[in-house]
């Protein structure tokens, strides 16, 4: 199975801060990397697919980059509604493993 | 609008059976894989397995093979996740998600709101 790691596991930030989350795969997954946002009591939301493609309806302050084994999710200017937990997922092959998550909360 | 509606929260006793559902609408249900994902309390996301409703082919994560059964009824655009004998360790929120395949890759979108399963004696 492909193992996914994320760093940091949590971070505290202020509104309008620039935030970056890193995701690493245990083997090359090309660009088969997706990012999701989870909020308590709500359905998970796709933000980025194929490492850098912004899902329709997702604000442009979200961006993704990387390929191979190292990936980054960046929020250019954190907004109050962005405080949530973020997960990366590899879709290179089953089982489609997720990273352990990064919780973004208010400083 | 593509939508997934999941069945409501369940409270069961250890050893009981359970079947939860996920109804898709707004798209061709038979043409997309449906995936199931577990989130245990305070933990991350785990991919359990999936079904292609067009022909009911299933795939399971090795971690869940033999522990759950995934099925679908394409006549009512509904996928199911079931247990024959629940354990306390099955306490979790279970999400269904439609798998989209395009541009040479795949992703999960949308997701259902989740079904909370509680197992307690």
Interface residues (C-beta under 8 A of the other chain):
Chain A: X1 X31 X32 X34 X36 X38 X42 X43 X44 X45 X46 X49 X50 X53 X55 X87 X89 X91 X94 X95 X96 X97 X98 X99 X100 X101
Chain B: X4 X35 X37 X44 X45 X46 X47 X50 X59 X61 X62 X63 X95 X97 X100 X103 X104 X105 X106 X107 X108 X109 X110 X111 X112 X113 X114
